């Protein structure tokens, strides 16, 4: 079983086509799967669209949260998943070839997490210059301030559920920091974290303006730094 977790906040125009791509692609691959939509704090018709998709496709189920929190959505989706492998797709970033590569890597090694990296050799980041710059700054802070060994933490991920259950439960932060915290905790626990290059491009404007995300992410990183130091 593969569990695919897809957070959805104000995605009324994008959710249905994204879900149809995933369902069709997974059925073509003839694998047992579930798709968990985590609707969080939407103010448009995303909740209605998600409910209709769960009626239309038996593989789809929906979790609801009143709070708009991407990281919390990822965490709750992981905790609800029943698959041996849990995959994170964003509504605007569905990449089934990444899934194929990640599963192949997991079959060949004991890797616990495979990240779809926008920064590793062979990757192609077609987003705006400002978003690429922010990603580079964020990655530099993580490398030199936290000792992160891989090149990226946000976006596509495949996670082996069993060795990560306790680490997911231990994660304290949501929003933009959850997946970063999980990967840092996994590396510090001695788990193998790998990455494969991906191609990313902007399908729509970010749900949260960049000007709001930057200070929020910096504050989150500062709090995460303190939490990890206290854990030692």
Backbone as CSV, one residue per row, in Angstrom:
resi,resn,N_x,N_y,N_z,CA_x,CA_y,CA_z,C_x,C_y,C_z
1,UNK,0.842,-1.204,0.000,0.000,0.000,0.000,0.873,1.248,0.000
2,UNK,0.547,2.184,-0.874,1.169,3.505,-0.905,0.110,4.523,-0.525
3,UNK,0.415,5.363,0.448,-0.485,6.444,0.850,0.048,7.756,0.293
4,UNK,-0.774,8.472,-0.430,-0.402,9.771,-0.972,-1.165,10.834,-0.197
5,UNK,-0.434,11.766,0.388,-1.021,12.842,1.196,-0.945,14.136,0.400
6,UNK,-2.089,14.791,0.247,-2.170,16.011,-0.553,-2.878,17.111,0.243
7,UNK,-2.137,18.047,0.850,-2.772,19.175,1.522,-3.532,20.044,0.521
8,UNK,-4.642,20.602,0.961,-5.446,21.439,0.066,-6.029,22.606,0.844
9,UNK,-5.563,23.810,0.510,-6.087,25.040,1.112,-6.454,25.999,-0.012
10,UNK,-7.738,26.282,-0.155,-8.231,27.171,-1.214,-7.755,26.720,-2.595
11,UNK,-8.036,25.469,-2.908,-7.582,24.861,-4.164,-8.757,24.447,-5.044
12,UNK,-9.862,25.195,-5.016,-11.066,24.774,-5.725,-10.849,24.572,-7.230
13,UNK,-9.964,25.349,-7.838,-9.752,25.217,-9.270,-8.682,24.219,-9.658
14,UNK,-7.929,23.728,-8.691,-6.779,22.865,-8.980,-6.914,21.454,-8.419
15,UNK,-7.741,21.284,-7.391,-7.766,20.013,-6.687,-8.268,18.869,-7.555
16,UNK,-9.380,19.056,-8.235,-9.947,17.962,-9.025,-9.006,17.452,-10.102
17,UNK,-8.422,18.312,-10.962,-7.491,17.775,-11.962,-6.269,17.109,-11.344
18,UNK,-5.771,17.630,-10.219,-4.615,17.006,-9.575,-4.955,15.613,-9.082
19,UNK,-6.113,15.470,-8.451,-6.532,14.164,-7.942,-6.742,13.182,-9.095
20,UNK,-7.329,13.637,-10.165,-7.568,12.740,-11.306,-6.257,12.248,-11.918
21,UNK,-5.251,13.124,-11.964,-3.937,12.704,-12.475,-3.342,11.619,-11.580
22,UNK,-3.427,11.812,-10.263,-2.865,10.831,-9.331,-3.613,9.506,-9.426
23,UNK,-4.932,9.547,-9.387,-5.722,8.308,-9.411,-5.475,7.548,-10.709
24,UNK,-5.511,8.255,-11.826,-5.287,7.593,-13.111,-3.887,6.994,-13.190
25,UNK,-2.885,7.780,-12.764,-1.510,7.295,-12.832,-1.248,6.116,-11.934
26,UNK,-1.816,6.131,-10.734,-1.608,5.014,-9.807,-2.347,3.763,-10.262
27,UNK,-3.532,3.950,-10.812,-4.257,2.789,-11.348,-3.495,2.177,-12.515
28,UNK,-2.917,3.013,-13.369,-2.131,2.503,-14.488,-0.938,1.697,-13.999
29,UNK,-0.395,2.076,-12.849,0.751,1.370,-12.289,0.346,0.087,-11.571
30,UNK,-0.943,-0.116,-11.402,-1.498,-1.335,-10.797,-0.905,-1.597,-9.413
31,UNK,-0.877,-0.536,-8.601,-0.418,-0.665,-7.224,-1.574,-0.332,-6.288
32,UNK,-1.534,-0.904,-5.098,-2.530,-0.624,-4.079,-2.215,0.734,-3.458
33,UNK,-3.172,1.645,-3.463,-2.884,2.990,-2.963,-4.120,3.633,-2.366
34,UNK,-3.875,4.656,-1.564,-4.917,5.557,-1.089,-4.431,6.979,-1.292
35,UNK,-5.361,7.884,-1.521,-5.046,9.295,-1.656,-5.797,10.042,-0.560
36,UNK,-5.038,10.660,0.340,-5.623,11.388,1.462,-5.531,12.882,1.176
37,UNK,-6.672,13.506,0.942,-6.733,14.954,0.807,-6.878,15.537,2.209
38,UNK,-6.009,16.462,2.573,-6.122,17.111,3.879,-6.558,18.553,3.642
39,UNK,-7.862,18.763,3.674,-8.413,20.103,3.495,-8.178,20.876,4.787
40,UNK,-7.556,22.058,4.664,-7.223,22.806,5.875,-7.554,24.279,5.708
41,UNK,-8.574,24.702,6.437,-8.903,26.113,6.554,-9.336,26.818,5.289
42,UNK,-9.885,26.104,4.319,-10.277,26.739,3.059,-11.489,27.651,3.250
43,UNK,-11.480,28.750,2.495,-12.618,29.676,2.519,-13.359,29.681,1.183
44,UNK,-12.943,28.843,0.260,-13.648,28.707,-1.011,-14.391,27.374,-1.007
45,UNK,-14.582,26.750,-2.145,-15.357,25.504,-2.225,-14.490,24.248,-2.201
46,UNK,-13.243,24.383,-1.760,-12.346,23.227,-1.730,-12.940,22.062,-0.947
47,UNK,-13.563,22.351,0.177,-14.147,21.291,1.002,-15.207,20.510,0.228
48,UNK,-16.045,21.211,-0.517,-17.086,20.562,-1.316,-16.478,19.733,-2.436
49,UNK,-15.468,20.290,-3.101,-14.789,19.560,-4.182,-14.143,18.292,-3.638
50,UNK,-13.483,18.397,-2.491,-12.823,17.236,-1.889,-13.841,16.150,-1.549
51,UNK,-14.970,16.553,-0.979,-16.003,15.571,-0.629,-16.529,14.863,-1.869
52,UNK,-16.722,15.601,-2.951,-17.208,14.996,-4.197,-16.192,14.008,-4.764
53,UNK,-14.914,14.341,-4.653,-13.877,13.438,-5.153,-13.821,12.146,-4.343
54,UNK,-14.050,12.241,-3.048,-14.056,11.034,-2.218,-15.249,10.142,-2.553
55,UNK,-16.320,10.738,-3.028,-17.477,9.957,-3.476,-17.212,9.316,-4.832
56,UNK,-16.484,10.015,-5.678,-16.255,9.538,-7.046,-15.193,8.457,-7.125
57,UNK,-14.191,8.518,-6.229,-13.070,7.589,-6.299,-12.921,6.852,-4.968
58,UNK,-13.031,5.535,-4.972,-12.944,4.786,-3.708,-11.580,4.885,-3.035
59,UNK,-10.554,5.214,-3.787,-9.206,5.324,-3.199,-9.002,6.636,-2.448
60,UNK,-9.921,7.590,-2.607,-9.746,8.924,-2.041,-10.531,9.065,-0.743
61,UNK,-9.871,9.594,0.274,-10.570,9.990,1.492,-10.093,11.370,1.915
62,UNK,-10.878,12.027,2.745,-10.622,13.423,3.074,-10.534,13.600,4.581
63,UNK,-9.520,14.335,5.021,-9.431,14.815,6.392,-9.712,16.318,6.374
64,UNK,-10.346,16.799,7.423,-10.692,18.218,7.482,-10.070,18.848,8.722
65,UNK,-9.522,20.044,8.532,-9.001,20.825,9.638,-9.464,22.264,9.473
66,UNK,-9.914,22.902,10.539,-10.371,24.289,10.414,-9.234,25.290,10.296
67,UNK,-8.017,24.851,10.524,-6.857,25.746,10.557,-6.054,25.617,9.265
68,UNK,-5.733,26.747,8.653,-4.894,26.746,7.459,-3.442,26.560,7.878
69,UNK,-2.960,25.336,7.775,-1.604,25.022,8.239,-1.061,23.873,7.400
70,UNK,-0.179,24.201,6.471,0.371,23.201,5.551,1.122,22.101,6.298
71,UNK,1.983,22.496,7.235,2.761,21.500,7.972,1.894,20.587,8.801
72,UNK,0.890,21.155,9.471,-0.026,20.332,10.252,-0.812,19.388,9.357
73,UNK,-1.142,19.845,8.144,-1.844,18.981,7.197,-0.974,17.783,6.802
74,UNK,0.310,18.040,6.546,1.222,16.937,6.231,1.313,15.950,7.389
75,UNK,1.433,16.487,8.591,1.572,15.632,9.772,0.323,14.788,9.991
76,UNK,-0.844,15.397,9.934,-2.075,14.641,10.166,-2.314,13.626,9.065
77,UNK,-1.923,13.950,7.838,-2.046,12.987,6.748,-1.152,11.788,6.952
78,UNK,0.086,12.032,7.381,1.008,10.927,7.675,0.451,10.051,8.789
79,UNK,-0.060,10.667,9.833,-0.567,9.907,10.980,-1.799,9.084,10.619
80,UNK,-2.562,9.544,9.643,-3.760,8.809,9.228,-3.467,7.746,8.175
81,UNK,-2.302,7.816,7.566,-1.975,6.908,6.465,-1.817,5.474,6.943
82,UNK,-2.170,4.540,6.068,-2.008,3.122,6.373,-0.960,2.469,5.480
83,UNK,-0.454,3.210,4.502,0.510,2.637,3.572,1.886,2.455,4.177
84,UNK,2.629,1.510,3.637,4.021,1.299,4.052,4.886,2.479,3.639
85,UNK,4.545,3.080,2.492,5.211,4.275,1.990,4.203,5.410,1.960
86,UNK,4.601,6.575,2.470,3.745,7.764,2.446,4.409,8.798,1.538
87,UNK,3.655,9.299,0.578,4.183,10.243,-0.407,3.464,11.575,-0.260
88,UNK,4.235,12.662,-0.260,3.665,14.006,-0.211,3.637,14.611,-1.606
89,UNK,2.449,14.911,-2.101,2.275,15.691,-3.315,1.533,16.967,-2.963
90,UNK,1.930,18.080,-3.564,1.143,19.297,-3.475,0.152,19.324,-4.627
91,UNK,-0.938,20.064,-4.453,-1.942,20.141,-5.506,-1.328,20.675,-6.795
92,UNK,-0.391,21.602,-6.685,0.241,22.188,-7.868,1.573,21.516,-8.208
93,UNK,1.857,20.400,-7.580,3.103,19.691,-7.871,2.875,18.183,-7.734
94,UNK,2.307,17.605,-8.770,2.108,16.163,-8.850,3.141,15.619,-9.829
95,UNK,3.981,14.723,-9.364,5.099,14.237,-10.179,5.208,12.725,-9.998
96,UNK,4.505,11.982,-10.831,4.527,10.519,-10.711,5.872,9.915,-11.100
97,UNK,6.617,10.474,-12.055,7.970,9.960,-12.286,8.860,10.063,-11.048
98,UNK,8.688,11.138,-10.250,9.427,11.213,-8.980,9.075,10.024,-8.105
99,UNK,7.794,9.695,-8.027,7.371,8.560,-7.212,8.043,7.278,-7.692
100,UNK,8.098,7.077,-9.007,8.763,5.885,-9.547,10.225,5.824,-9.110
101,UNK,10.923,6.965,-9.200,12.328,7.009,-8.801,12.496,6.768,-7.303
102,UNK,11.609,7.375,-6.513,11.709,7.228,-5.063,11.476,5.777,-4.651
103,UNK,10.486,5.131,-5.245,10.208,3.737,-4.902,11.363,2.836,-5.315
104,UNK,11.966,3.119,-6.460,13.119,2.332,-6.894,14.267,2.491,-5.899
105,UNK,14.492,3.711,-5.432,15.548,3.959,-4.449,15.267,3.218,-3.150
106,UNK,14.001,3.194,-2.742,13.652,2.510,-1.499,13.766,1.000,-1.621
107,UNK,13.557,0.476,-2.819,13.727,-0.966,-3.016,15.200,-1.365,-2.978
108,UNK,16.058,-0.444,-3.394,17.482,-0.771,-3.520,18.288,-0.470,-2.264
109,UNK,17.716,0.272,-1.308,18.476,0.655,-0.121,17.537,0.768,1.073
110,UNK,18.124,1.103,2.218,17.345,1.263,3.440,16.987,2.723,3.677
111,UNK,16.946,3.518,2.622,16.637,4.934,2.757,15.251,5.101,3.379
112,UNK,15.152,6.017,4.364,13.876,6.249,5.056,13.072,7.356,4.407
113,UNK,13.755,8.339,3.819,13.102,9.459,3.166,13.803,9.732,1.841
114,UNK,13.013,9.948,0.804,13.557,10.415,-0.472,12.902,11.759,-0.774
115,UNK,13.728,12.772,-0.960,13.259,14.125,-1.230,13.404,14.419,-2.717
116,UNK,12.382,15.013,-3.301,12.479,15.529,-4.662,13.123,16.900,-4.615
117,UNK,14.410,16.967,-4.896,15.177,18.188,-4.677,15.154,19.114,-5.885
118,UNK,14.942,20.396,-5.602,15.018,21.439,-6.631,16.445,21.937,-6.816
119,UNK,17.378,21.450,-5.966,18.724,22.017,-5.927,19.834,20.997,-6.195
120,UNK,19.502,19.739,-6.280,20.542,18.738,-6.505,20.958,18.725,-7.976
121,UNK,22.133,18.177,-8.291,22.575,18.119,-9.685,21.537,17.423,-10.570
122,UNK,21.220,18.046,-11.683,20.228,17.498,-12.598,18.843,18.072,-12.408
123,UNK,18.619,18.806,-11.297,17.316,19.426,-11.050,17.156,20.660,-11.929
124,UNK,15.904,21.037,-12.149,15.608,22.244,-12.930,14.502,23.012,-12.224
125,UNK,14.843,24.188,-11.717,13.895,25.031,-10.990,13.463,26.175,-11.907
126,UNK,12.241,26.086,-12.399,11.726,27.081,-13.350,10.869,28.146,-12.679
127,UNK,10.905,28.200,-11.366,10.121,29.216,-10.666,10.757,30.600,-10.816
128,UNK,10.084,31.601,-10.281,10.588,32.966,-10.392,11.926,33.103,-9.674
129,UNK,12.682,34.135,-10.063,14.003,34.368,-9.456,13.890,34.607,-7.961
130,UNK,12.832,35.300,-7.540,12.684,35.585,-6.113,12.465,34.311,-5.310
131,UNK,11.674,33.393,-5.829,11.427,32.136,-5.109,12.678,31.253,-5.097
132,UNK,13.437,31.266,-6.194,14.688,30.497,-6.210,15.680,31.068,-5.207
133,UNK,15.729,32.393,-5.091,16.642,33.026,-4.142,16.266,32.674,-2.710
134,UNK,14.988,32.706,-2.400,14.539,32.373,-1.049,14.879,30.926,-0.721
135,UNK,14.679,30.030,-1.677,15.025,28.632,-1.465,16.521,28.472,-1.192
136,UNK,17.341,29.209,-1.934,18.789,29.123,-1.747,19.202,29.632,-0.368
137,UNK,18.613,30.739,0.072,18.932,31.275,1.391,18.509,30.303,2.486
138,UNK,17.305,29.775,2.345,16.783,28.814,3.314,17.692,27.593,3.403
139,UNK,18.108,27.074,2.241,18.975,25.889,2.210,20.335,26.177,2.836
140,UNK,20.865,27.389,2.614,22.161,27.760,3.192,22.075,27.828,4.711
141,UNK,21.004,28.409,5.223,20.804,28.466,6.674,20.736,27.060,7.254
142,UNK,20.017,26.178,6.585,19.877,24.810,7.088,21.211,24.060,7.047
143,UNK,21.985,24.292,6.016,23.256,23.579,5.892,24.250,24.011,6.964
144,UNK,24.417,25.329,7.116,25.451,25.823,8.012,24.942,26.046,9.435
145,UNK,23.658,26.271,9.594,23.118,26.499,10.930,22.598,25.258,11.613
146,UNK,22.228,24.230,10.802,21.629,23.025,11.369,22.379,21.751,10.976
147,UNK,23.315,21.864,10.043,24.051,20.680,9.619,23.289,19.777,8.673
148,UNK,22.285,20.319,7.984,21.521,19.513,7.030,22.446,18.964,5.952
149,UNK,22.306,17.678,5.653,23.218,17.049,4.700,22.662,16.998,3.281
150,UNK,21.346,17.068,3.112,20.798,17.071,1.756,20.578,18.513,1.306
151,UNK,20.166,18.700,0.050,20.133,20.047,-0.519,18.792,20.749,-0.413
152,UNK,17.732,20.037,-0.032,16.394,20.618,-0.056,15.507,19.861,0.930
153,UNK,14.497,20.538,1.473,13.581,19.854,2.391,12.116,20.044,2.023
154,UNK,11.803,20.990,1.169,10.411,21.298,0.849,9.984,20.632,-0.447
155,UNK,8.680,20.341,-0.534,8.133,19.807,-1.773,7.924,18.305,-1.724
156,UNK,8.216,17.642,-2.823,7.949,16.214,-2.975,8.785,15.381,-2.013
157,UNK,8.127,14.400,-1.412,8.838,13.480,-0.517,8.161,12.122,-0.528
158,UNK,8.970,11.088,-0.379,8.471,9.736,-0.121,9.075,9.283,1.199
159,UNK,8.232,8.774,2.087,8.668,8.455,3.450,8.298,7.016,3.801
160,UNK,9.250,6.307,4.362,8.979,4.958,4.853,8.329,5.098,6.232
161,UNK,7.092,4.655,6.361,6.291,5.026,7.522,6.827,4.454,8.834
162,UNK,7.174,3.177,8.866,7.500,2.519,10.133,8.615,3.214,10.919
163,UNK,9.768,3.527,10.310,10.842,4.131,11.111,10.606,5.605,11.441
164,UNK,9.571,6.213,10.868,9.359,7.642,11.047,8.187,7.979,11.962
165,UNK,7.412,6.975,12.376,6.207,7.250,13.170,6.533,8.063,14.412
166,UNK,7.503,7.634,15.176,7.833,8.332,16.428,8.418,9.720,16.157
167,UNK,9.191,9.861,15.084,9.767,11.161,14.767,8.693,12.155,14.336
168,UNK,7.726,11.687,13.565,6.610,12.561,13.176,5.860,13.026,14.413
169,UNK,5.612,12.119,15.336,4.908,12.466,16.566,5.697,13.493,17.375
170,UNK,7.023,13.411,17.320,7.866,14.313,18.107,7.966,15.704,17.502
171,UNK,7.632,15.849,16.219,7.752,17.162,15.570,6.816,18.169,16.227
172,UNK,7.350,19.345,16.508,6.625,20.366,17.263,6.074,21.496,16.404
173,UNK,6.515,21.597,15.156,6.201,22.769,14.356,5.401,22.406,13.108
174,UNK,4.550,23.332,12.694,3.759,23.155,11.485,4.172,24.173,10.439
175,UNK,3.147,24.755,9.769,3.368,25.786,8.748,4.442,25.361,7.754
176,UNK,5.491,26.188,7.600,6.537,25.930,6.607,7.675,25.072,7.152
177,UNK,7.607,24.675,8.418,8.762,24.085,9.080,8.626,22.583,9.314
178,UNK,7.424,22.032,9.266,7.244,20.626,9.649,8.160,19.684,8.893
179,UNK,8.143,19.764,7.564,8.939,18.792,6.806,10.436,18.985,7.024
180,UNK,10.860,20.240,7.218,12.262,20.496,7.541,12.629,19.878,8.887
181,UNK,11.772,20.068,9.872,12.035,19.491,11.196,12.111,17.970,11.116
182,UNK,11.204,17.351,10.377,11.201,15.894,10.272,12.491,15.381,9.646
183,UNK,12.944,16.020,8.583,14.168,15.569,7.921,15.377,15.758,8.824
184,UNK,15.443,16.882,9.529,16.553,17.095,10.465,16.541,16.042,11.575
185,UNK,15.369,15.761,12.102,15.274,14.740,13.150,15.660,13.363,12.603
186,UNK,15.279,13.069,11.371,15.628,11.780,10.766,17.138,11.657,10.592
187,UNK,17.777,12.708,10.073,19.232,12.668,9.906,19.923,12.491,11.250
188,UNK,19.456,13.213,12.267,20.097,13.130,13.584,19.831,11.801,14.265
189,UNK,18.779,11.106,13.849,18.500,9.781,14.396,19.281,8.688,13.670
190,UNK,20.055,9.075,12.680,20.868,8.105,11.943,20.151,7.434,10.796
191,UNK,18.974,7.918,10.437,18.252,7.345,9.308,18.818,7.885,7.998
192,UNK,18.729,7.078,6.967,19.257,7.465,5.665,18.233,8.316,4.924
193,UNK,18.649,9.506,4.511,17.795,10.417,3.748,18.459,10.647,2.391
194,UNK,17.738,10.358,1.325,18.272,10.538,-0.019,17.485,11.580,-0.787
195,UNK,17.930,11.885,-1.986,17.229,12.849,-2.820,17.410,12.505,-4.291
196,UNK,16.434,12.898,-5.074,16.502,12.760,-6.525,16.156,14.119,-7.130
197,UNK,16.773,14.484,-8.244,16.487,15.789,-8.852,15.112,15.804,-9.499
198,UNK,14.440,16.948,-9.417,13.127,17.100,-10.040,13.092,18.403,-10.828
199,UNK,12.091,18.511,-11.675,11.822,19.738,-12.419,10.586,20.374,-11.806
200,UNK,10.681,21.638,-11.395,9.535,22.331,-10.801,9.287,23.641,-11.540
201,UNK,8.023,23.995,-11.672,7.637,25.268,-12.268,6.400,25.780,-11.558
202,UNK,6.151,27.069,-11.650,5.015,27.676,-10.980,3.741,27.413,-11.768
203,UNK,2.772,26.785,-11.114,1.475,26.541,-11.725,0.462,27.618,-11.333
204,UNK,0.724,28.269,-10.218,-0.159,29.321,-9.713,0.627,30.158,-8.709
205,UNK,0.058,31.269,-8.274,0.707,32.092,-7.257,0.699,31.356,-5.925
206,UNK,1.703,31.574,-5.064,1.720,30.928,-3.752,0.472,31.289,-2.957
207,UNK,-0.034,30.329,-2.169,-1.216,30.585,-1.358,-0.930,31.606,-0.253
208,UNK,0.314,31.635,0.238,0.728,32.639,1.219,1.755,33.551,0.562
209,UNK,1.556,34.872,0.582,2.514,35.786,-0.050,3.926,35.602,0.501
210,UNK,4.910,35.732,-0.385,6.306,35.557,-0.003,6.684,36.493,1.139
211,UNK,6.181,37.736,1.109,6.529,38.713,2.145,6.092,38.254,3.530
212,UNK,5.041,37.452,3.608,4.608,36.922,4.893,5.347,35.649,5.255
213,UNK,5.719,34.868,4.263,6.355,33.581,4.532,7.781,33.745,5.043
214,UNK,8.514,34.758,4.541,9.922,34.908,4.925,10.081,35.124,6.430
215,UNK,9.455,36.139,7.016,9.637,36.314,8.469,9.081,35.144,9.268
216,UNK,7.973,34.554,8.801,7.406,33.398,9.499,8.376,32.226,9.495
217,UNK,9.023,31.998,8.347,9.980,30.892,8.253,11.210,31.147,9.118
218,UNK,11.683,32.389,9.151,12.859,32.710,9.959,12.576,32.538,11.447
219,UNK,11.415,33.001,11.872,11.023,32.804,13.271,10.899,31.314,13.579
220,UNK,10.298,30.577,12.651,10.154,29.137,12.846,11.495,28.438,12.949
221,UNK,12.455,28.825,12.109,13.787,28.219,12.169,14.479,28.532,13.496
222,UNK,14.315,29.756,13.983,14.917,30.109,15.270,14.339,29.254,16.391
223,UNK,13.030,29.080,16.381,12.386,28.259,17.404,12.801,26.786,17.257
224,UNK,12.932,26.324,16.015,13.357,24.948,15.778,14.780,24.734,16.272
225,UNK,15.640,25.717,16.049,17.028,25.626,16.520,17.068,25.429,18.034
226,UNK,16.267,26.218,18.754,16.209,26.100,20.212,15.682,24.726,20.617
227,UNK,14.629,24.260,19.946,14.030,22.969,20.295,15.010,21.821,20.078
228,UNK,15.758,21.855,19.006,16.715,20.777,18.726,17.898,20.828,19.686
229,UNK,18.319,22.030,20.066,19.406,22.144,21.038,18.979,21.610,22.413
230,UNK,17.746,21.884,22.784,17.250,21.421,24.081,17.097,19.906,24.115
231,UNK,16.945,19.305,22.932,16.752,17.867,22.841,18.041,17.114,23.120
232,UNK,19.181,17.763,22.938,20.477,17.088,23.106,20.719,16.706,24.577
